[in-house]
Amino acid sequence: MAVAAVAATLALLSPAATAPAAAALPSYATWVADVTAVADTARQYLGTRLPDPSVRAAIVLDIDNTALEEAYASGLVYPATAPILRTAQQARAAGATVFFVTARPEIITGWTRYNLETVGYVIGGLYLRGTFDFSSNQTMKTNARIAIERLGYTIVANIGNNDSDLAGGHAERTFKLPDYGGQLS
């Protein structure tokens, strides 16, 4: 009896027992509405910022739950996040190059490129995590933006759903999509 009581007490004190229950992701419709609100703001900004013949303009997009609907879809090819695809198309039509920066491992570069192109993105550049790159996501993504700038681009907008997508500078404006407390990170 004493052993059972100790086990029950330990179970109550375990991190799993004391941690709050994970919140469910919002509905797909809610997520799309939340993404659309941010994308609309980004498109309004790009409408005033581009075209700009004085710079070689670029935008940077994260991939998972930003450019592609990874959390709300299944299968081998994830659909484009429609409001973000429209933003990328607007930027490209106004003369900007669209770059993708992701923490996905470089071993899936071919599949990632295929997925993005299949759903309608035109890829100006694709930066994935190198095989022996053990830096934080933020450092890796900041370094990718620096590399883009070294190619002569001015990053006028950077869009992502995670703080690590946007932190570290090297973009005129950042646009944070919802990640619902890290659930889409």
For each residue, the residues with C-beta under 8 A, 3 or more apart:
1: 4 5
2: 5 6
3: 6 7
4: 1 7 8
5: 1 2 8 9
6: 2 3 9 10
7: 3 4 10 11
8: 4 5 11 12
9: 5 6 12 13
10: 6 7 13 14
11: 7 8 14 17
12: 8 9 17 18
13: 9 10 17 18
14: 10 11 17 18
15: 18 19
16: 19
17: 11 12 13 14
18: 12 13 14 15
19: 15 16
20:
21:
22: 183
23: 180 181 183
24:
25: 31 71 72 180 183 184
26: 30 31 34 180
27: 30 31
28: 31 32 72
29: 32 33
30: 26 27 33 34
31: 25 26 27 28 34 35 71 72 178
32: 28 29 35 36 81 82 83
33: 29 30 36 37
34: 26 30 31 37 38 177 178
35: 31 32 38 39 81 83 84 177 178
36: 32 33 39 40 83
37: 33 34 40 41
38: 34 35 41 42 83 159 175 176 177 178
39: 35 36 42 43 83 84 86 87 159 175
40: 36 37 43 44 83
41: 37 38 44 45 175
42: 38 39 45 46 87 157 159 173 175
43: 39 40 46 47 86 87 90
44: 40 41 47 48
45: 41 42 48 49 157 173 175
46: 42 43 49 50 59 87 90 91 94 96 156 157
47: 43 44 50 90 94
48: 44 45
49: 45 46 52 57 156 157 172 173
50: 46 47 57 91 94 95 96 156
51: 57 94 95
52: 49 55 57 95 156
53: 95
54:
55: 52 153 154 156
56: 97 152 153 154
57: 49 50 51 52 91 94 95 96 97 153 154 156
58: 96 97 98 99 124 148 153 154 155 156
59: 46 87 88 91 96 97 98 99 155 156 157 158 159
60: 99 100 101 144 145 148 155 157 158 159 171
61: 66 67 84 88 98 99 100 101 159 160
62: 65 66 67 100 101 102 141 159 160 161 162 165
63: 66 67 68 70 100 102 104 112 116
64: 68 70 71 102 104 161 184
65: 62 68 69 70 71 81 161 177 179 184 185
66: 61 62 63 81 84 159 160 161 165 177
67: 61 62 63 80 81 84 85 88 100 116 121
68: 63 64 65 73 78 79 80 81 115 116 119
69: 65 72 73 78 79 80 81
70: 63 64 65 73 78
71: 25 31 64 65 183 184
72: 25 28 31 69
73: 68 69 70 78 79
74:
75: 78
76: 111 115
77: 114 115 118 119
78: 68 69 70 73 75 115 119
79: 68 69 73 119
80: 67 68 69 84 85 119 120 121
81: 32 35 65 66 67 68 69 84 85
82: 32 85 86
83: 32 35 36 38 39 40 86 87
84: 35 39 61 66 67 80 81 87 88 159 177
85: 67 80 81 82 88 89 119 120 121
86: 39 43 82 83 89 90
87: 39 42 43 46 59 83 84 90 91 159
88: 59 61 67 84 85 91 92 98 121 122
89: 85 86 92 93 120
90: 43 46 47 86 87 93 94
91: 46 50 57 59 87 88 94 96 98 156 157
92: 88 89 95 96 97 98 122
93: 89 90
94: 46 47 50 51 57 90 91
95: 50 51 52 53 57 92
96: 46 50 57 58 59 91 92 156
97: 56 57 58 59 92 124 125 153
98: 58 59 61 88 91 92 121 122 123 124
99: 58 59 60 61 123 124 125 126 127 144 148 153 155
100: 60 61 62 63 67 112 116 121 123 125 126 127
101: 60 61 62 127 141 144 145 165
102: 62 63 64 112 127 128 129
103: 128 129 137 140 141 164
104: 63 64 108 112 128 129
105: 108 128 129 131
106: 109 128 129 130 131
107: 131
108: 104 105 111 112 128
109: 106 112 113 126 128
110: 113 114
111: 76 108 114 115
112: 63 100 102 104 108 109 115 116 126 128
113: 109 110 116 117 123 126
114: 77 110 111 117 118
115: 68 76 77 78 111 112 118 119
116: 63 67 68 100 112 113 119 121 123 126
117: 113 114 120 121 122 123
118: 77 114 115
119: 68 77 78 79 80 85 115 116
120: 80 85 89 117
121: 67 80 85 88 98 100 116 117
122: 88 92 98 117
123: 98 99 100 113 116 117 126
124: 58 97 98 99
125: 97 99 100 148 151
126: 99 100 109 112 113 116 123
127: 99 100 101 102 141 144 147 148
128: 102 103 104 105 106 108 109 112
129: 102 103 104 105 106 133 140
130: 106 133
131: 105 106 107
132:
133: 129 130 140
134:
135: 139 140 143
136: 139 140 164
137: 103 140 141 162 164 165
138: 141 142 163 164 167 168
139: 135 136 142 143 168
140: 103 129 133 135 136 137 143 144
141: 62 101 103 127 137 138 144 145 164 165 168
142: 138 139 145 146 167 168 169 170
143: 135 139 140 146 147
144: 60 99 101 127 140 141 147 148
145: 60 101 141 142 148 149 155 158 168 169 170 171
146: 142 143 149 150 170
147: 127 143 144 150 151
148: 58 60 99 125 127 144 145 151 153 155 170
149: 145 146 152 153 154 155 170
150: 146 147
151: 125 147 148
152: 56 149
153: 55 56 57 58 97 99 148 149
154: 55 56 57 58 149 172
155: 58 59 60 99 145 148 149 158 170 171 172
156: 46 49 50 52 55 57 58 59 91 96 171 172 173
157: 42 45 46 49 59 60 91 171 172 173 174 175
158: 59 60 145 155 165 166 170 171 173 174 175
159: 38 39 42 59 60 61 62 66 84 87 165 174 175 177
160: 61 62 66 164 165 166 174 175 176 177
161: 62 64 65 66 165 176 177 178 179 184 185
162: 62 137 165 166 179 182 184 185
163: 138 166 167 176
164: 103 136 137 138 141 160 167 185
165: 62 66 101 137 141 158 159 160 161 162
166: 158 160 162 163 171 174 175 176
167: 138 142 163 164
168: 138 139 141 142 145
169: 142 145
170: 142 145 146 148 149 155 158
171: 60 145 155 156 157 158 166 174
172: 49 154 155 156 157
173: 42 45 49 156 157 158
174: 157 158 159 160 166 171
175: 38 39 41 42 45 157 158 159 160 166
176: 38 160 161 163 166
177: 34 35 38 65 66 84 159 160 161
178: 31 34 35 38 161 184
179: 65 161 162 182 183 184 185
180: 23 25 26 183 184
181: 23
182: 162 179 185
183: 22 23 25 71 179 180
184: 25 64 65 71 161 162 178 179 180
185: 65 161 162 164 179 182
